[in-house]
Amino acid sequence: MLQSASASAAICSGDLIGQVGEAGQALGLKTILTHDELGRVEPSDAELSPFGPDDMAYIQYSSGSTSHPKGVLITQRAITHNARGILQHGLRIQRDDRAMSWLPLYHDMGLVGFCLTPMMGQVTMDYMATTAFARRPLLWLKIISDNQCTITYSPSFGYDLAARRAKDEATQFDLSAVRIAGIGGDMVRPDVLERFAATFGPSGFSGRAFLPSYGMAESTLGVAFAPLGTPISVDRIDRVQSKLSRKAVPAAGAVEADPDRARSFVVCGRPLPGHEIEVRGDDGETLGEREIGHIVIKGPSLMAGYYDNPEATAAIMSEDGWMATGDMGYMLDGQIVITGRSKDLILHNGRNIWPQDIEWAVEQIAPLRSGDAAAFAVEGDADDESVVVLVQCRLGDEGKRDDLRRNIAAVVHQQAGVECRVVLVPPRSLPFTSSGKLSRAGAKLRYLSGEIAEVSKQYVARTLRLPSVGLVQGAAD
């Protein structure tokens, strides 16, 4: 990242100075300081000039670009416009609002949503370390309860983890002040939100506080927000008919109640003022209502491009100002519905299969948990594609592992109509991005390279004795 950003200086906390210093010295950086050392630097008497709207504000490294960093170049115009849109329209900030966040400040949702935007809007903030949330997720809710915070945000896995850890502690909190419980950073899962609302309803939490939204670093942060203070809007579609027609066909009759046939998607709202969202087909033509295609966006919050990477910029940004997000979805009554990432689609015998459908179905099998499965396709010897499902396994008994494999294969066949190769892998094997999203491309690469391999009985027994550490792995555990 230092090299990609053409950095001339590096400033970090004291506990990172060893790593950052080593990297910086290898690249010839002349200035490498801790925060304390920076504070002792004598001020300059040089005349300061105000920034212009098209000057650079910062470079944000997107969560999926760790091996080959792509720096999202954000201008002063983009950050101020996005922050204003979030404050005035997305969240409709009130004078007595108080926000709480455990999101890491190196990620766009933490940096823009809970540092720069509240600072520009003069919103009171409470913070807790991301590592503290991983160890004690209910501390998040305790701080909200103690300080009567009104706004918080999390990817779906955060709400899932808190609900699973609550048990008898759910009624110890007062969550009645929460007017916005935002969801972003990954696919919004209605089952997770329903479980959280049911668990903490006795604590005063209202399901109307949930605020599904859609955003990405390439658009500074926010793109679309659902209406405030209303129940989440869930669209149930007929999975079979939708795959045949490439349209989100509403589930009706017996299909509505069939969990193997119907699929629920959360509606993520309308674009911020001044922004546009379209769904386009493979030919680039704009699609109609409920037609599933590629999501493109346009507006003043878009990045200026990937820093010093014109090829990557040209691959997603058109000359007329539209940017391809890499997401798939459809429009519904003027609001956007996200169905998945286009690069993650599994193409099998001419059919499009959403890997999330397979993963979510597999994770319902006991004793599996949310975040335990990754599904993708690999090419065979005859140019055909086969489906592979990696599943994190904590079972030490070989017989129980065989039963789990059979159960997974049966569920995948029932859910997606395909035969699959089930690979049980050690706990904490699946890679996640810095924002907590499963990296299917990373899982596939590690599987093909042999870095992720079939679990052994001895490895499981040894791994199960290790403590749970880390944000995403902690969330899964």
C-alpha positions in Angstrom: 0.0 0.0 0.0 2.9 2.4 0.7 4.3 1.7 -2.7 0.9 1.9 -4.4 0.2 5.3 -2.9 3.7 6.7 -3.7 3.9 7.6 0.0 6.6 9.9 1.2 5.8 9.6 4.9 4.2 7.0 7.3 2.6 7.8 10.6 1.3 5.1 12.9 0.6 4.0 16.5 3.5 2.9 18.6 2.6 -0.8 18.4 2.9 -0.8 14.6 6.1 1.2 14.3 8.2 -1.9 13.9 6.3 -3.3 10.9 5.6 0.1 9.3 9.2 1.2 9.9 10.6 -1.9 8.2 8.3 -1.5 5.2 9.0 2.2 5.0 12.7 1.9 5.2 12.7 -0.8 2.5 10.9 1.7 0.2 13.1 4.6 1.1 10.6 6.7 3.1 12.4 9.5 4.9 9.7 10.2 7.5 8.4 7.5 9.7 6.8 8.7 12.9 4.5 7.5 15.7 1.6 9.7 16.7 3.5 10.9 19.8 6.5 11.8 17.7 4.3 13.7 15.2 2.9 15.7 18.1 6.4 16.9 19.1 7.3 18.1 15.6 7.8 21.9 15.5 5.0 23.6 13.5 5.9 25.2 10.2 5.3 28.9 9.4 4.5 28.1 5.8 1.4 29.7 4.4 -1.5 27.3 4.1 -3.8 27.3 1.1 -7.4 26.0 1.2 -8.3 22.9 -0.8 -10.2 23.1 -4.0 -13.2 20.8 -4.7 -11.2 18.7 -7.1 -8.1 18.3 -4.9 -7.4 14.9 -3.4 -8.7 14.3 0.1 -7.4 10.8 0.7 -6.8 7.4 -0.9 -9.0 4.6 0.4 -7.9 1.0 -0.1 -10.9 -1.1 -0.8 -11.3 -4.2 1.4 -10.8 -6.7 -1.4 -7.5 -5.3 -2.7 -5.0 -6.6 -0.2 -2.7 -8.6 -2.5 -2.7 -6.0 -5.4 -3.9 -2.8 -3.7 -6.2 -0.5 -5.7 -6.3 2.9 -4.1 -9.7 4.6 -4.4 -8.9 8.3 -5.0 -11.5 10.5 -3.2 -11.7 14.2 -3.9 -12.8 17.0 -1.5 -15.9 17.3 -3.6 -16.8 13.6 -3.3 -16.3 13.4 0.5 -18.2 16.6 1.3 -21.1 15.7 -1.0 -21.4 12.1 0.3 -21.2 13.2 3.9 -23.9 15.9 3.3 -26.1 13.3 1.7 -25.6 10.8 4.5 -26.3 13.4 7.2 -29.3 15.2 5.6 -31.0 12.4 3.6 -29.7 9.0 4.5 -29.8 9.4 8.3 -31.6 12.7 8.7 -29.5 13.6 11.7 -31.2 15.2 14.6 -29.8 17.6 17.2 -29.7 15.1 20.0 -28.3 12.1 18.0 -25.4 10.1 19.5 -23.7 7.5 17.4 -21.8 4.4 18.4 -19.3 2.3 16.3 -16.9 -0.5 16.5 -16.1 -0.5 12.8 -12.4 -0.2 11.9 -11.4 3.2 10.7 -9.3 1.8 7.9 -12.5 0.7 6.2 -14.8 3.1 4.3 -17.8 2.4 6.5 -15.8 3.2 9.6 -13.8 6.1 8.2 -16.5 7.9 6.3 -19.6 6.8 8.1 -18.4 7.1 11.7 -15.4 9.5 11.6 -15.5 12.0 8.8 -19.2 12.4 8.4 -20.1 12.8 12.2 -17.1 15.2 12.5 -18.5 17.3 9.6 -22.0 17.1 11.0 -21.0 17.7 14.7 -22.5 14.4 15.8 -21.4 13.0 19.2 -19.6 9.6 18.8 -18.8 6.7 21.1 -16.1 4.2 19.9 -15.0 0.8 20.9 -12.0 -1.1 19.4 -12.9 -3.6 16.7 -10.9 -6.3 18.6 -13.0 -5.6 21.7 -16.2 -6.2 19.7 -14.8 -9.5 18.4 -14.1 -10.7 22.0 -17.2 -9.2 23.6 -19.9 -8.3 21.1 -22.4 -7.5 23.7 -20.2 -4.6 24.9 -21.4 -2.9 21.7 -25.0 -3.0 23.0 -24.0 -2.2 26.6 -22.4 1.1 25.5 -25.5 1.9 23.4 -27.7 1.2 26.4 -25.5 3.1 28.9 -25.1 6.2 26.7 -28.6 6.0 25.1 -27.0 6.1 21.6 -29.4 6.6 18.7 -27.4 5.5 15.7 -25.2 2.4 15.0 -24.1 0.4 12.0 -22.8 -3.1 11.3 -22.6 -5.7 8.6 -25.1 -8.5 9.0 -22.6 -10.7 10.8 -22.4 -8.2 13.7 -26.1 -8.5 14.4 -25.9 -12.2 14.1 -23.0 -12.5 16.5 -24.7 -10.3 19.1 -28.0 -12.3 18.9 -26.2 -15.6 19.3 -24.1 -14.4 22.3 -27.1 -12.8 24.1 -28.7 -15.8 25.8 -30.0 -14.6 29.2 -28.3 -11.2 28.8 -30.7 -9.7 26.2 -33.0 -8.1 28.8 -30.1 -6.3 30.6 -30.0 -3.6 28.0 -32.1 -0.6 27.2 -32.1 -0.2 23.4 -35.3 1.9 23.2 -33.3 5.0 22.1 -32.0 3.4 18.9 -33.7 5.0 16.0 -31.2 3.8 13.3 -29.5 0.3 13.3 -27.9 0.4 9.9 -26.8 -2.6 7.8 -24.2 -2.3 5.1 -20.9 -3.8 4.0 -22.3 -7.1 2.8 -25.5 -8.8 1.7 -28.4 -7.9 4.0 -29.9 -11.1 5.5 -33.5 -10.8 6.6 -33.3 -13.9 8.8 -30.4 -12.3 10.8 -32.3 -9.1 11.3 -35.5 -11.0 12.4 -33.5 -13.0 14.9 -31.8 -9.8 16.3 -35.2 -8.0 16.6 -36.8 -11.0 18.3 -33.9 -11.4 20.8 -33.6 -7.7 21.8 -37.3 -6.8 21.4 -37.7 -7.2 25.2 -34.8 -4.6 25.6 -36.9 -2.0 23.8 -35.3 -2.5 20.3 -37.7 -1.8 17.4 -37.3 -3.6 14.1 -38.3 -0.3 12.5 -34.8 1.0 13.4 -33.2 -1.3 10.8 -31.8 0.8 7.9 -30.7 -1.3 4.9 -28.3 0.6 2.7 -26.0 0.1 -0.3 -22.6 1.6 -0.7 -18.9 1.1 -1.6 -15.6 2.8 -1.3 -15.6 3.7 -5.0 -18.6 6.0 -4.2 -16.9 7.4 -1.1 -19.4 5.4 1.0 -23.2 5.8 0.6 -25.1 5.1 -2.6 -28.7 4.3 -1.5 -30.6 4.2 1.8 -34.0 2.7 2.6 -36.7 4.8 4.1 -36.2 5.6 7.8 -38.5 4.4 10.6 -40.3 1.8 8.5 -40.2 -2.0 8.6 -37.6 -3.5 6.3 -39.0 -4.3 2.9 -38.4 -7.9 1.9 -39.1 -9.2 -1.6 -39.7 -12.9 -1.9 -39.0 -14.3 -5.4 -39.6 -17.6 -7.1 -36.0 -19.0 -7.3 -36.8 -21.4 -10.2 -38.8 -19.0 -12.4 -36.3 -16.2 -11.8 -33.4 -18.3 -13.0 -35.3 -19.3 -16.1 -36.4 -15.7 -17.0 -33.6 -13.6 -15.4 -36.3 -11.6 -13.8 -37.2 -11.4 -10.1 -40.5 -13.3 -10.4 -42.6 -12.8 -7.2 -43.2 -15.9 -5.2 -46.9 -16.7 -5.1 -49.2 -19.4 -3.7 -47.5 -22.5 -2.4 -44.1 -21.2 -3.6 -44.3 -18.4 -1.0 -44.1 -20.8 1.9 -41.6 -23.2 0.3 -38.1 -22.4 1.7 -36.5 -24.5 -1.1 -38.3 -22.5 -3.8 -38.6 -19.0 -2.5 -35.7 -16.6 -1.8 -35.9 -13.4 0.2 -34.1 -10.2 -0.7 -34.0 -7.0 1.3 -34.8 -3.8 -0.6 -31.9 -1.3 -0.1 -33.6 2.0 -0.9 -33.3 4.9 -3.3 -30.1 6.7 -4.4 -28.9 9.8 -2.5 -29.9 13.2 -4.2 -27.8 13.9 -7.2 -27.0 10.2 -7.7 -28.4 7.7 -10.2 -28.7 3.9 -10.2 -29.4 1.8 -13.3 -29.5 -2.0 -13.9 -28.2 -3.0 -17.3 -28.0 -6.2 -19.3 -24.9 -7.9 -20.7 -25.3 -5.7 -23.8 -25.3 -2.5 -21.8 -28.9 -1.7 -22.3 -30.9 -0.4 -19.4 -33.3 -3.1 -18.0 -36.8 -2.7 -16.7 -38.5 -3.3 -13.4 -37.5 -6.7 -11.8 -35.1 -7.5 -14.6 -31.8 -8.8 -13.0 -28.6 -7.4 -14.3 -25.4 -5.4 -13.7 -25.7 -2.4 -11.3 -24.1 0.9 -12.5 -24.1 4.2 -10.6 -23.4 7.9 -11.4 -23.0 10.9 -9.2 -20.8 13.5 -7.5 -19.6 11.0 -4.8 -17.8 8.8 -7.3 -14.1 8.4 -7.0 -11.8 10.2 -9.4 -10.4 6.8 -10.2 -8.0 4.2 -8.9 -4.8 6.1 -7.9 -2.1 5.6 -10.5 -4.0 2.7 -12.1 -5.6 3.9 -15.3 -6.3 0.4 -16.6 -8.3 -0.6 -13.5 -10.1 2.8 -13.7 -11.0 2.4 -17.4 -12.3 -1.2 -16.7 -15.2 0.1 -14.5 -15.7 3.8 -15.4 -17.2 5.1 -18.7 -16.6 8.4 -20.4 -20.1 9.5 -19.6 -19.6 9.2 -15.9 -21.2 5.8 -15.1 -19.4 3.3 -13.0 -19.9 -0.4 -13.0 -20.1 -1.6 -9.4 -19.6 -5.3 -10.0 -22.8 -6.0 -8.2 -26.0 -7.7 -9.6 -29.5 -6.7 -8.8 -32.8 -5.3 -9.9 -35.0 -2.3 -9.5 -38.2 -2.4 -7.5 -40.5 0.6 -7.3 -37.5 2.9 -7.7 -35.4 1.1 -5.1 -32.4 -1.1 -5.6 -32.3 -4.8 -4.6 -28.8 -6.4 -4.5 -28.6 -10.1 -5.4 -24.9 -10.7 -5.4 -21.5 -10.1 -7.0 -21.3 -10.7 -10.7 -17.8 -12.3 -10.5 -19.1 -14.8 -7.9 -21.9 -16.2 -10.1 -21.6 -20.0 -10.7 -22.3 -20.9 -14.3 -23.4 -24.6 -14.4 -24.8 -26.3 -17.4 -26.0 -23.0 -18.8 -27.6 -21.9 -15.5 -26.7 -19.1 -13.2 -26.5 -20.1 -9.5 -26.0 -17.7 -6.7 -23.3 -19.0 -4.3 -25.1 -17.3 -1.4 -28.1 -19.6 -2.0 -25.8 -22.6 -1.4 -23.9 -21.2 1.5 -26.9 -20.0 3.4 -28.6 -23.3 3.0 -25.5 -25.2 4.1 -25.0 -23.0 7.2 -28.4 -24.1 8.5 -27.1 -27.6 9.1 -26.1 -28.3 12.7 -23.5 -27.7 14.0 -22.4 -25.2 11.3 -22.6 -21.5 11.8 -22.9 -18.3 9.8 -19.7 -17.8 7.8 -18.7 -21.5 7.7 -19.3 -22.1 3.9 -17.9 -20.9 0.6 -19.2 -22.0 -2.7 -17.6 -21.6 -6.2 -17.1 -23.3 -9.5 -13.9 -24.8 -10.8 -13.1 -25.9 -14.4 -12.8 -29.6 -15.1 -10.7 -31.5 -17.6 -13.4 -31.3 -20.3 -14.0 -27.5 -19.9 -17.0 -28.2 -17.8 -17.5 -26.6 -14.4 -18.0 -28.4 -11.1 -19.3 -26.9 -7.9 -17.0 -26.9 -4.8 -18.3 -26.2 -1.3 -15.7 -25.5 1.4 -17.1 -25.9 4.9 -15.3 -25.2 8.1 -15.5 -28.2 10.3 -15.0 -28.6 14.1 -15.9 -32.3 14.4 -13.2 -34.6 15.5 -15.1 -37.9 14.9 -14.6 -39.3 11.3 -18.1 -40.8 11.3 -19.7 -37.5 12.1 -17.7 -35.8 9.4 -18.9 -38.3 6.9 -22.5 -37.7 7.9 -21.9 -34.0 7.6 -20.6 -34.4 4.1 -23.6 -36.4 3.0 -26.0 -33.9 4.6 -24.3 -31.0 2.9 -24.3 -32.7 -0.5 -28.0 -33.5 -0.1 -28.9 -29.9 0.9 -26.9 -28.5 -2.1 -28.7 -30.8 -4.5 -32.0 -29.9 -3.1 -31.3 -26.2 -3.0 -29.5 -25.7 -6.3 -30.1 -28.9 -8.3 -26.4 -29.7 -8.7 -23.9 -32.3 -7.5 -21.0 -30.8 -5.6 -17.7 -31.6 -4.1 -17.8 -31.1 -0.3 -14.5 -30.2 1.2 -14.3 -30.0 5.0 -11.6 -27.6 6.0 -10.1 -26.5 9.4 -11.8 -23.7 11.4 -10.6 -20.2 10.5 -9.5 -21.4 7.0 -11.9 -19.2 4.9 -10.5 -15.8 3.9 -12.5 -12.6 4.6 -12.0 -9.0 3.5 -11.2 -6.3 6.0 -14.9 -5.4 6.1 -16.0 -8.9 7.0 -17.2 -10.1 3.7 -16.3 -13.7 2.5 -13.7 -13.7 -0.2 -14.9 -16.5 -2.5 -12.2 -15.6 -5.0 -9.6 -15.9 -2.2 -11.1 -19.2 -1.0 -11.0 -20.6 -4.6 -7.4 -19.5 -5.1 -6.3 -21.0 -1.8 -8.1 -24.2 -2.6 -6.6 -24.6 -6.0 -3.1 -23.8 -4.7 -3.5 -26.4 -2.0 -3.2 -23.8 0.8 -6.7 -24.9 2.0 -6.9 -28.7 2.2 -9.2 -31.3 3.5 -9.3 -31.4 7.2 -7.6 -34.1 9.2 -8.8 -35.6 12.5 -5.6 -34.6 14.3 -5.8 -31.0 13.0 -9.4 -30.6 14.1 -8.6 -31.9 17.6 -5.7 -29.6 17.9 -7.5 -26.5 16.5 -10.5 -26.9 18.7 -8.2 -26.3 21.7 -7.2 -22.9 20.4 -9.0 -19.7 21.6 -11.0 -17.7 19.1 -9.2 -14.6 17.9 -9.8 -11.9 15.2 -12.8 -10.0 14.0 -14.3 -12.2 11.3 -13.1 -15.5 12.7 -14.4 -14.4 16.1 -17.7 -13.6 14.5 -18.0 -17.0 12.9 -17.0 -18.7 16.1 
